[in-house]
């Protein structure tokens, strides 16, 4: 069961649940190489950036801002790797995003580094609003001085951890240790078993909780027990995020938001956040002539036709494609894509028998 957001939640969490936060991956570098790290091999220990699913060159801020505009982002989550391994780049991201989208654009950042306390004010001055600490070895005291400095600098301070089933005793100790300290919220994430960490999780004896989600067996139950233990007297709030919600709920909402902002006249937005349309496949030299003929035969406005030269096809409304498929001497299909910059094709259904070889 997924809890609805409440007014006392961290703003970063509320906006993530809305799907309105740009996810800015600033570097794959990290000191620690945690065995449960879910990063895939194409992001682990690399040094380039991703704005949502879009890979961008280092310091290509124009592309980052373009992606933010494409989804009408209300905020940004800066992640990695560890963003403080590229601290100057992370702070420049804050400055650029605030300059483009205004002071209300909410920015949060994840780190596992207990950096020098004087850096906290520099982060705040750059425009950071919220910081989330991943406690290495669940060692809270190591971070207290840095957290205090962040609170004094005006940052919202939280802790975010995967809920490891074999660390139950230490996690219950931790929630007591954090009482009435600098931490304002604790996010417990269901431990995920992914392609990036599968071998390590197998060594530790973790299995999937079921065949539907990537959550490790026992993680959700432990998180709920910890959540139930913490009351208002602790001075911080606790939130639990399941693996399925992070993977499908938040991602789906972000796709829906980007789809709504970028949808073309000939496309339809599905409930899953994908875009569907019809397509007539043609040679590059025939494209413009065929568009003219389609307009002449159907009287459809030109803005509902798009010549995709990269994929050798004319994109049209699906309803039109279904209506003319048997009358066109060319392959006709229904195409479904993600509303991302790369427009990853997720399904293709042929509507007539003239499939390309």
NULUMBA-615661 format. One record per residue (C-alpha): residue in three letters; residue number from 1; x, y, z. Coordinates in pm, 1 decimal. Example, Ala and Ser with C-alpha at 12.3 -4.5 7.8 and 13.67 -1.06 7.14 Angstrom:
<sites>
+------+------+----------+----------+----------+
: resn : resi :        u :        v :        w :
+------+------+----------+----------+----------+
:  ALA :    1 :   1230.0 :   -450.0 :    780.0 :
:  SER :    2 :   1367.0 :   -106.0 :    714.0 :
+------+------+----------+----------+----------+
</sites>
This chain:
<sites>
+------+------+----------+----------+----------+
: resn : resi :        u :        v :        w :
+------+------+----------+----------+----------+
:  UNK :    1 :      0.0 :      0.0 :      0.0 :
:  UNK :    2 :    134.0 :    344.9 :    -94.2 :
:  UNK :    3 :     76.8 :    630.7 :    148.2 :
:  UNK :    4 :    -48.0 :    960.2 :     13.3 :
:  UNK :    5 :    189.1 :   1253.1 :     64.7 :
:  UNK :    6 :    130.3 :   1465.4 :    373.3 :
:  UNK :    7 :    204.7 :   1830.2 :    443.3 :
:  UNK :    8 :    496.0 :   1749.5 :    676.5 :
:  UNK :    9 :    685.8 :   1548.0 :    415.8 :
:  UNK :   10 :   1004.5 :   1676.0 :    259.4 :
:  UNK :   11 :    928.6 :   1888.8 :    -45.9 :
:  UNK :   12 :   1160.6 :   1670.4 :   -251.8 :
:  UNK :   13 :    941.3 :   1368.0 :   -176.7 :
:  UNK :   14 :    618.7 :   1550.2 :   -258.5 :
:  UNK :   15 :    750.3 :   1665.9 :   -596.3 :
:  UNK :   16 :    893.7 :   1321.8 :   -676.9 :
:  UNK :   17 :    551.1 :   1170.0 :   -615.2 :
:  UNK :   18 :    406.4 :   1427.0 :   -855.6 :
:  UNK :   19 :    662.0 :   1320.1 :  -1117.1 :
:  UNK :   20 :    763.5 :   1684.2 :  -1151.9 :
:  UNK :   21 :   1131.0 :   1659.9 :  -1056.3 :
:  UNK :   22 :   1408.9 :   1650.6 :  -1311.2 :
:  UNK :   23 :   1650.6 :   1369.8 :  -1219.8 :
:  UNK :   24 :   2003.4 :   1500.9 :  -1274.2 :
:  UNK :   25 :   2273.6 :   1233.6 :  -1256.1 :
:  UNK :   26 :   2591.8 :   1440.7 :  -1229.1 :
:  UNK :   27 :   2854.1 :   1166.6 :  -1202.1 :
:  UNK :   28 :   2885.3 :    791.2 :  -1161.0 :
:  UNK :   29 :   3191.6 :    827.3 :   -938.1 :
:  UNK :   30 :   3157.0 :    720.5 :   -576.2 :
:  UNK :   31 :   3409.7 :    645.4 :   -301.3 :
:  UNK :   32 :   3234.8 :    353.7 :   -146.7 :
:  UNK :   33 :   3118.1 :     83.1 :   -389.6 :
:  UNK :   34 :   2833.0 :    -36.6 :   -163.7 :
:  UNK :   35 :   2741.3 :   -395.5 :   -244.0 :
:  UNK :   36 :   2370.7 :   -305.6 :   -280.9 :
:  UNK :   37 :   2432.4 :    -19.0 :   -525.1 :
:  UNK :   38 :   2164.3 :    -56.2 :   -796.4 :
:  UNK :   39 :   2352.9 :    136.1 :  -1067.0 :
:  UNK :   40 :   2389.1 :    -38.1 :  -1401.6 :
:  UNK :   41 :   2729.5 :    -86.9 :  -1562.5 :
:  UNK :   42 :   2671.5 :    194.9 :  -1812.5 :
:  UNK :   43 :   2651.2 :    447.1 :  -1524.6 :
:  UNK :   44 :   2877.0 :    301.7 :  -1257.4 :
:  UNK :   45 :   3211.2 :    485.1 :  -1218.7 :
:  UNK :   46 :   3166.2 :    695.8 :  -1531.2 :
:  UNK :   47 :   3199.4 :   1072.5 :  -1545.4 :
:  UNK :   48 :   2923.0 :   1213.7 :  -1760.5 :
:  UNK :   49 :   2573.1 :   1332.3 :  -1687.3 :
:  UNK :   50 :   2216.6 :   1219.9 :  -1747.0 :
:  UNK :   51 :   1920.5 :   1456.8 :  -1739.7 :
:  UNK :   52 :   1636.9 :   1210.1 :  -1681.6 :
:  UNK :   53 :   1705.1 :    936.8 :  -1940.0 :
:  UNK :   54 :   1899.5 :   1172.5 :  -2167.3 :
:  UNK :   55 :   2276.6 :   1139.3 :  -2166.4 :
:  UNK :   56 :   2443.4 :   1480.0 :  -2183.0 :
:  UNK :   57 :   2804.3 :   1589.0 :  -2198.3 :
:  UNK :   58 :   2975.7 :   1724.1 :  -1889.7 :
:  UNK :   59 :   2876.4 :   2086.8 :  -1835.2 :
:  UNK :   60 :   2624.4 :   2083.8 :  -2121.9 :
:  UNK :   61 :   2386.0 :   2296.6 :  -1918.8 :
:  UNK :   62 :   2182.4 :   2393.7 :  -2225.5 :
:  UNK :   63 :   2076.1 :   2028.8 :  -2267.1 :
:  UNK :   64 :   1999.7 :   1995.3 :  -1895.3 :
:  UNK :   65 :   1779.7 :   2305.3 :  -1897.7 :
:  UNK :   66 :   1610.7 :   2190.9 :  -2219.1 :
:  UNK :   67 :   1514.2 :   1864.9 :  -2048.2 :
:  UNK :   68 :   1381.8 :   2057.7 :  -1749.7 :
:  UNK :   69 :   1166.1 :   2271.9 :  -1976.0 :
:  UNK :   70 :   1045.9 :   1965.6 :  -2169.2 :
:  UNK :   71 :    881.9 :   1827.2 :  -1854.3 :
:  UNK :   72 :    786.7 :   2159.7 :  -1690.4 :
:  UNK :   73 :   1004.4 :   2059.9 :  -1395.2 :
:  UNK :   74 :    914.7 :   2214.1 :  -1060.9 :
:  UNK :   75 :   1239.7 :   2094.5 :   -909.2 :
:  UNK :   76 :   1549.2 :   1877.9 :   -951.4 :
:  UNK :   77 :   1697.1 :   1582.6 :   -765.2 :
:  UNK :   78 :   2077.2 :   1572.6 :   -798.2 :
:  UNK :   79 :   2207.2 :   1218.3 :   -777.1 :
:  UNK :   80 :   2487.4 :    982.9 :   -882.1 :
:  UNK :   81 :   2723.9 :    804.1 :   -791.6 :
:  UNK :   82 :   2786.3 :   1061.5 :   -525.5 :
:  UNK :   83 :   2723.0 :   1420.9 :   -639.7 :
:  UNK :   84 :   2972.7 :   1551.0 :   -383.3 :
:  UNK :   85 :   3244.4 :   1366.7 :   -577.1 :
:  UNK :   86 :   3172.6 :   1637.9 :   -833.7 :
:  UNK :   87 :   3088.6 :   1911.8 :   -584.3 :
:  UNK :   88 :   3164.9 :   2210.6 :   -806.9 :
:  UNK :   89 :   2957.0 :   2062.4 :  -1088.2 :
:  UNK :   90 :   2669.2 :   1997.1 :   -849.2 :
:  UNK :   91 :   2679.0 :   2353.3 :   -719.6 :
:  UNK :   92 :   2695.4 :   2490.3 :  -1073.3 :
:  UNK :   93 :   2387.5 :   2280.5 :  -1151.0 :
:  UNK :   94 :   2207.5 :   2447.1 :   -860.5 :
:  UNK :   95 :   2303.8 :   2793.3 :   -982.5 :
:  UNK :   96 :   2201.6 :   2723.9 :  -1343.4 :
:  UNK :   97 :   1869.4 :   2566.2 :  -1248.8 :
:  UNK :   98 :   1773.1 :   2847.8 :  -1011.2 :
:  UNK :   99 :   1869.9 :   3111.0 :  -1270.7 :
:  UNK :  100 :   1656.4 :   2939.9 :  -1536.3 :
:  UNK :  101 :   1351.5 :   2831.4 :  -1337.0 :
:  UNK :  102 :   1349.0 :   3076.1 :  -1046.2 :
:  UNK :  103 :   1397.7 :   3055.8 :   -669.1 :
:  UNK :  104 :   1092.0 :   2831.3 :   -621.4 :
:  UNK :  105 :   1258.1 :   2551.2 :   -824.0 :
:  UNK :  106 :   1325.8 :   2301.0 :   -544.3 :
:  UNK :  107 :   1662.7 :   2122.1 :   -550.3 :
:  UNK :  108 :   1765.1 :   1828.2 :   -335.8 :
:  UNK :  109 :   2092.1 :   1634.8 :   -340.6 :
:  UNK :  110 :   2203.8 :   1290.0 :   -219.4 :
:  UNK :  111 :   2544.2 :   1223.1 :    -67.6 :
:  UNK :  112 :   2724.8 :    972.4 :    152.7 :
:  UNK :  113 :   3014.9 :   1208.6 :    226.9 :
:  UNK :  114 :   3039.0 :   1381.0 :    569.9 :
:  UNK :  115 :   3197.2 :   1687.6 :    411.8 :
:  UNK :  116 :   3355.5 :   1977.8 :    600.3 :
:  UNK :  117 :   3091.2 :   2184.5 :    781.8 :
:  UNK :  118 :   3194.9 :   2507.0 :    607.3 :
:  UNK :  119 :   3083.6 :   2359.7 :    272.9 :
:  UNK :  120 :   2720.5 :   2360.1 :    390.8 :
:  UNK :  121 :   2679.9 :   2735.4 :    350.2 :
:  UNK :  122 :   2842.4 :   2722.7 :      4.9 :
:  UNK :  123 :   2581.4 :   2464.6 :   -101.2 :
:  UNK :  124 :   2300.1 :   2678.6 :     36.4 :
:  UNK :  125 :   2434.7 :   2989.0 :   -138.2 :
:  UNK :  126 :   2445.4 :   2796.4 :   -467.2 :
:  UNK :  127 :   2071.9 :   2729.9 :   -434.7 :
:  UNK :  128 :   2044.2 :   2385.7 :   -271.8 :
:  UNK :  129 :   1726.1 :   2347.5 :    -65.4 :
:  UNK :  130 :   1745.1 :   1995.7 :     74.2 :
:  UNK :  131 :   2018.0 :   1738.8 :    139.7 :
:  UNK :  132 :   1980.6 :   1365.5 :    199.1 :
:  UNK :  133 :   2259.7 :   1169.6 :    365.1 :
:  UNK :  134 :   2326.6 :    803.6 :    302.9 :
:  UNK :  135 :   2494.3 :    680.7 :    622.0 :
:  UNK :  136 :   2787.4 :    454.6 :    539.5 :
:  UNK :  137 :   2788.9 :    149.9 :    767.4 :
:  UNK :  138 :   2486.0 :    312.6 :    935.8 :
:  UNK :  139 :   2732.8 :    530.0 :   1130.3 :
:  UNK :  140 :   2520.2 :    828.1 :   1233.4 :
:  UNK :  141 :   2768.2 :   1009.0 :   1460.9 :
:  UNK :  142 :   3015.8 :   1048.4 :   1176.1 :
:  UNK :  143 :   2768.9 :   1283.0 :   1002.0 :
:  UNK :  144 :   2628.9 :   1490.2 :   1288.4 :
:  UNK :  145 :   2867.3 :   1788.5 :   1255.4 :
:  UNK :  146 :   2798.5 :   1813.2 :    881.6 :
:  UNK :  147 :   2423.0 :   1779.2 :    936.2 :
:  UNK :  148 :   2425.2 :   2050.1 :   1204.1 :
:  UNK :  149 :   2606.1 :   2284.1 :    967.0 :
:  UNK :  150 :   2353.2 :   2211.2 :    691.8 :
:  UNK :  151 :   2062.8 :   2288.9 :    927.7 :
:  UNK :  152 :   2233.0 :   2613.7 :   1032.0 :
:  UNK :  153 :   2272.1 :   2704.1 :    664.7 :
:  UNK :  154 :   1895.8 :   2667.6 :    617.7 :
:  UNK :  155 :   1893.8 :   2332.9 :    438.9 :
:  UNK :  156 :   1628.5 :   2067.0 :    495.2 :
:  UNK :  157 :   1829.6 :   1771.3 :    628.2 :
:  UNK :  158 :   1730.2 :   1409.5 :    589.4 :
:  UNK :  159 :   1864.5 :   1056.6 :    587.1 :
:  UNK :  160 :   1779.1 :    810.4 :    310.7 :
:  UNK :  161 :   1866.5 :    442.0 :    340.3 :
:  UNK :  162 :   1788.7 :    107.1 :    183.7 :
:  UNK :  163 :   1619.3 :   -117.5 :    440.2 :
:  UNK :  164 :   1858.8 :   -414.9 :    462.0 :
:  UNK :  165 :   1685.7 :   -716.8 :    620.3 :
:  UNK :  166 :   2006.3 :   -837.0 :    787.5 :
:  UNK :  167 :   2064.1 :   -498.2 :    956.8 :
:  UNK :  168 :   1744.3 :   -499.8 :   1162.9 :
:  UNK :  169 :   1908.6 :   -459.3 :   1504.3 :
:  UNK :  170 :   2128.8 :   -169.1 :   1391.9 :
:  UNK :  171 :   1840.2 :      8.0 :   1217.3 :
:  UNK :  172 :   1630.5 :     -0.2 :   1534.3 :
:  UNK :  173 :   1930.3 :    140.8 :   1723.8 :
:  UNK :  174 :   1971.2 :    409.8 :   1458.7 :
:  UNK :  175 :   1617.8 :    547.8 :   1483.2 :
:  UNK :  176 :   1672.1 :    591.4 :   1857.0 :
:  UNK :  177 :   2013.3 :    752.0 :   1803.9 :
:  UNK :  178 :   1863.8 :   1007.9 :   1565.0 :
:  UNK :  179 :   1607.3 :   1133.6 :   1818.5 :
:  UNK :  180 :   1574.1 :   1514.6 :   1831.3 :
:  UNK :  181 :   1892.6 :   1573.2 :   1634.5 :
:  UNK :  182 :   1954.9 :   1763.9 :   1310.4 :
:  UNK :  183 :   1762.8 :   1513.5 :   1093.7 :
:  UNK :  184 :   1412.9 :   1625.3 :    991.3 :
:  UNK :  185 :   1311.0 :   1318.3 :    790.3 :
:  UNK :  186 :   1412.6 :    957.6 :    735.9 :
:  UNK :  187 :   1335.6 :    788.0 :    406.6 :
:  UNK :  188 :   1346.0 :    409.4 :    411.7 :
:  UNK :  189 :   1366.2 :    252.4 :     66.9 :
:  UNK :  190 :   1282.3 :   -109.2 :     -0.6 :
:  UNK :  191 :   1611.3 :   -281.1 :    -84.9 :
:  UNK :  192 :   1615.8 :   -348.2 :   -459.8 :
:  UNK :  193 :   1773.5 :   -646.0 :   -633.8 :
:  UNK :  194 :   1883.6 :   -526.5 :   -977.0 :
:  UNK :  195 :   2108.3 :   -631.7 :  -1262.3 :
:  UNK :  196 :   2376.2 :   -408.0 :  -1109.8 :
:  UNK :  197 :   2379.0 :   -573.5 :   -765.4 :
:  UNK :  198 :   2231.3 :   -921.0 :   -820.3 :
:  UNK :  199 :   2552.2 :  -1117.2 :   -756.6 :
:  UNK :  200 :   2624.1 :   -929.7 :   -433.2 :
:  UNK :  201 :   2269.0 :   -971.2 :   -309.5 :
:  UNK :  202 :   2284.5 :  -1342.8 :   -383.5 :
:  UNK :  203 :   2602.4 :  -1372.2 :   -175.4 :
:  UNK :  204 :   2420.2 :  -1207.5 :    115.7 :
:  UNK :  205 :   2132.5 :  -1453.8 :     78.6 :
:  UNK :  206 :   1867.4 :  -1204.9 :    -33.2 :
:  UNK :  207 :   1584.2 :  -1322.9 :   -257.2 :
:  UNK :  208 :   1310.5 :  -1129.0 :   -436.8 :
:  UNK :  209 :    996.3 :  -1081.0 :   -227.8 :
:  UNK :  210 :    783.7 :  -1189.0 :   -527.2 :
:  UNK :  211 :    799.5 :  -1215.1 :   -905.1 :
:  UNK :  212 :    642.1 :   -873.5 :   -963.4 :
:  UNK :  213 :    876.2 :   -630.8 :   -786.4 :
:  UNK :  214 :   1253.9 :   -596.0 :   -744.8 :
:  UNK :  215 :   1223.0 :   -572.1 :   -366.6 :
:  UNK :  216 :   1432.8 :   -798.7 :   -144.1 :
:  UNK :  217 :   1235.6 :  -1037.1 :     75.6 :
:  UNK :  218 :   1193.3 :   -900.4 :    427.1 :
:  UNK :  219 :   1290.2 :   -542.7 :    343.8 :
:  UNK :  220 :    937.0 :   -402.4 :    325.8 :
:  UNK :  221 :    831.2 :   -574.5 :    647.5 :
:  UNK :  222 :   1130.3 :   -431.3 :    833.5 :
:  UNK :  223 :   1066.0 :    -82.4 :    695.0 :
:  UNK :  224 :    705.0 :    -93.4 :    812.5 :
:  UNK :  225 :    814.4 :   -200.4 :   1161.4 :
:  UNK :  226 :   1060.4 :     89.1 :   1180.5 :
:  UNK :  227 :    796.8 :    329.0 :   1048.6 :
:  UNK :  228 :    550.7 :    219.2 :   1317.8 :
:  UNK :  229 :    809.1 :    269.3 :   1592.8 :
:  UNK :  230 :    878.5 :    639.1 :   1525.9 :
:  UNK :  231 :    633.1 :    889.0 :   1678.8 :
:  UNK :  232 :    615.6 :   1269.2 :   1684.3 :
:  UNK :  233 :    839.0 :   1263.7 :   1992.3 :
:  UNK :  234 :   1138.0 :   1160.2 :   1778.6 :
:  UNK :  235 :   1160.7 :   1500.5 :   1608.0 :
:  UNK :  236 :   1163.4 :   1363.7 :   1255.1 :
:  UNK :  237 :    917.0 :   1195.7 :   1020.9 :
:  UNK :  238 :    960.7 :    860.2 :    847.1 :
:  UNK :  239 :    857.7 :    765.2 :    495.6 :
:  UNK :  240 :    875.6 :    423.2 :    331.1 :
:  UNK :  241 :    911.8 :    389.1 :    -46.6 :
:  UNK :  242 :    857.2 :     49.1 :   -210.1 :
:  UNK :  243 :   1068.3 :    -68.5 :   -502.2 :
:  UNK :  244 :    764.5 :    -93.7 :   -728.3 :
:  UNK :  245 :    652.9 :    259.6 :   -648.4 :
:  UNK :  246 :    995.6 :    409.3 :   -716.1 :
:  UNK :  247 :   1031.3 :    213.6 :  -1039.6 :
:  UNK :  248 :    679.6 :    243.7 :  -1180.0 :
:  UNK :  249 :    479.7 :    500.3 :   -985.2 :
:  UNK :  250 :    723.3 :    791.5 :   -986.3 :
:  UNK :  251 :    864.6 :    708.6 :  -1330.6 :
:  UNK :  252 :    516.1 :    677.2 :  -1480.3 :
:  UNK :  253 :    413.5 :   1017.3 :  -1344.3 :
:  UNK :  254 :    731.1 :   1175.3 :  -1480.8 :
:  UNK :  255 :    667.7 :   1018.9 :  -1822.2 :
:  UNK :  256 :    307.3 :   1142.3 :  -1815.1 :
:  UNK :  257 :    424.7 :   1492.3 :  -1730.5 :
:  UNK :  258 :    685.4 :   1497.7 :  -2007.8 :
:  UNK :  259 :    437.4 :   1345.2 :  -2250.8 :
:  UNK :  260 :    179.7 :   1613.7 :  -2173.4 :
:  UNK :  261 :    440.6 :   1884.5 :  -2226.3 :
:  UNK :  262 :    584.8 :   1751.8 :  -2552.7 :
:  UNK :  263 :    301.0 :   1562.1 :  -2723.3 :
:  UNK :  264 :    263.7 :   1626.7 :  -3096.9 :
:  UNK :  265 :    -78.4 :   1674.3 :  -3262.9 :
:  UNK :  266 :    -70.7 :   1326.9 :  -3421.4 :
:  UNK :  267 :     13.6 :   1145.0 :  -3095.4 :
:  UNK :  268 :   -195.3 :   1002.3 :  -2811.2 :
:  UNK :  269 :    -76.9 :    980.5 :  -2449.3 :
:  UNK :  270 :   -157.7 :    648.1 :  -2280.7 :
:  UNK :  271 :   -231.8 :    584.1 :  -1912.2 :
:  UNK :  272 :    115.4 :    431.2 :  -1882.3 :
:  UNK :  273 :    281.2 :    752.4 :  -1995.2 :
:  UNK :  274 :    377.2 :    631.9 :  -2344.1 :
:  UNK :  275 :    292.7 :    796.5 :  -2678.0 :
:  UNK :  276 :    120.9 :    608.3 :  -2959.8 :
:  UNK :  277 :     65.4 :    704.6 :  -3322.8 :
:  UNK :  278 :     32.4 :    556.0 :  -3669.4 :
:  UNK :  279 :    318.2 :    533.3 :  -3917.0 :
:  UNK :  280 :    348.5 :    479.2 :  -4291.6 :
:  UNK :  281 :    695.2 :    358.9 :  -4386.6 :
:  UNK :  282 :    845.9 :    507.8 :  -4701.5 :
:  UNK :  283 :   1174.7 :    587.7 :  -4872.0 :
:  UNK :  284 :   1330.6 :    927.0 :  -4794.7 :
:  UNK :  285 :   1264.2 :   1057.0 :  -5145.5 :
:  UNK :  286 :    892.8 :    969.8 :  -5129.1 :
:  UNK :  287 :    816.5 :   1130.7 :  -4794.0 :
:  UNK :  288 :    713.7 :   1482.1 :  -4893.2 :
:  UNK :  289 :    512.1 :   1367.0 :  -5196.2 :
:  UNK :  290 :    325.7 :   1113.5 :  -4984.3 :
:  UNK :  291 :    242.3 :   1378.6 :  -4725.6 :
:  UNK :  292 :     93.7 :   1594.9 :  -5000.5 :
:  UNK :  293 :   -110.0 :   1299.2 :  -5126.5 :
:  UNK :  294 :   -237.1 :   1208.7 :  -4778.2 :
:  UNK :  295 :   -351.1 :   1567.4 :  -4724.9 :
:  UNK :  296 :   -523.8 :   1572.3 :  -5063.0 :
:  UNK :  297 :   -702.2 :   1241.6 :  -5003.2 :
:  UNK :  298 :   -801.0 :   1291.6 :  -4637.0 :
:  UNK :  299 :   -814.3 :   1671.9 :  -4593.4 :
:  UNK :  300 :   -619.7 :   1633.5 :  -4267.1 :
:  UNK :  301 :   -441.3 :   1950.4 :  -4142.4 :
:  UNK :  302 :    -65.6 :   1948.5 :  -4210.6 :
:  UNK :  303 :     24.7 :   1975.3 :  -3840.3 :
:  UNK :  304 :   -110.4 :   1620.6 :  -3793.9 :
:  UNK :  305 :    153.1 :   1478.5 :  -4031.8 :
:  UNK :  306 :    520.8 :   1446.5 :  -3950.5 :
:  UNK :  307 :    798.3 :   1314.3 :  -4173.6 :
:  UNK :  308 :   1043.6 :   1125.4 :  -3949.6 :
:  UNK :  309 :   1343.8 :   1111.6 :  -4178.9 :
:  UNK :  310 :   1558.7 :    923.5 :  -3925.1 :
:  UNK :  311 :   1316.2 :    628.1 :  -3922.5 :
:  UNK :  312 :   1193.2 :    654.5 :  -4284.9 :
:  UNK :  313 :    828.2 :    697.5 :  -4195.3 :
:  UNK :  314 :    540.3 :    942.3 :  -4197.4 :
:  UNK :  315 :    380.8 :    971.3 :  -3855.8 :
:  UNK :  316 :      3.8 :   1019.6 :  -3854.1 :
:  UNK :  317 :   -284.8 :    983.3 :  -3604.1 :
:  UNK :  318 :   -346.5 :    618.6 :  -3516.1 :
:  UNK :  319 :   -714.5 :    639.0 :  -3612.7 :
:  UNK :  320 :   -619.1 :    752.1 :  -3961.5 :
:  UNK :  321 :   -355.2 :    479.4 :  -3992.6 :
:  UNK :  322 :   -608.9 :    213.2 :  -3899.1 :
:  UNK :  323 :   -856.4 :    351.7 :  -4152.1 :
:  UNK :  324 :   -622.2 :    356.4 :  -4451.2 :
:  UNK :  325 :   -389.4 :     63.2 :  -4372.4 :
:  UNK :  326 :   -546.3 :   -175.0 :  -4626.6 :
:  UNK :  327 :   -559.4 :     91.2 :  -4899.4 :
:  UNK :  328 :   -195.0 :    195.8 :  -4880.2 :
:  UNK :  329 :     70.4 :      9.3 :  -5074.5 :
:  UNK :  330 :    328.3 :     51.2 :  -4799.8 :
:  UNK :  331 :    386.4 :    -86.9 :  -4450.4 :
:  UNK :  332 :    157.5 :     75.0 :  -4191.5 :
:  UNK :  333 :    198.6 :     28.2 :  -3816.5 :
:  UNK :  334 :    100.5 :    144.3 :  -3471.5 :
:  UNK :  335 :    409.6 :    272.0 :  -3290.7 :
:  UNK :  336 :    449.3 :    322.4 :  -2915.0 :
:  UNK :  337 :    738.9 :    523.4 :  -2772.7 :
:  UNK :  338 :    851.7 :    660.7 :  -2437.5 :
:  UNK :  339 :    813.8 :   1041.1 :  -2423.0 :
:  UNK :  340 :   1186.2 :   1083.3 :  -2356.1 :
:  UNK :  341 :   1443.5 :   1274.7 :  -2555.2 :
:  UNK :  342 :   1553.0 :    952.0 :  -2728.0 :
:  UNK :  343 :   1189.4 :    840.1 :  -2781.5 :
:  UNK :  344 :   1269.8 :    475.2 :  -2711.6 :
:  UNK :  345 :   1037.3 :    252.7 :  -2917.3 :
:  UNK :  346 :    861.4 :      5.8 :  -2688.0 :
:  UNK :  347 :    615.2 :   -161.3 :  -2926.0 :
:  UNK :  348 :    535.9 :   -189.6 :  -3297.6 :
:  UNK :  349 :    215.4 :   -346.9 :  -3430.9 :
:  UNK :  350 :    177.2 :   -390.4 :  -3806.7 :
:  UNK :  351 :   -164.7 :   -287.5 :  -3940.8 :
:  UNK :  352 :   -133.0 :   -445.5 :  -4283.3 :
:  UNK :  353 :     56.9 :   -727.4 :  -4448.9 :
:  UNK :  354 :    318.8 :   -511.8 :  -4622.7 :
:  UNK :  355 :    589.6 :   -537.8 :  -4362.7 :
:  UNK :  356 :    939.0 :   -419.9 :  -4454.5 :
:  UNK :  357 :   1197.5 :   -691.6 :  -4509.9 :
+------+------+----------+----------+----------+
</sites>
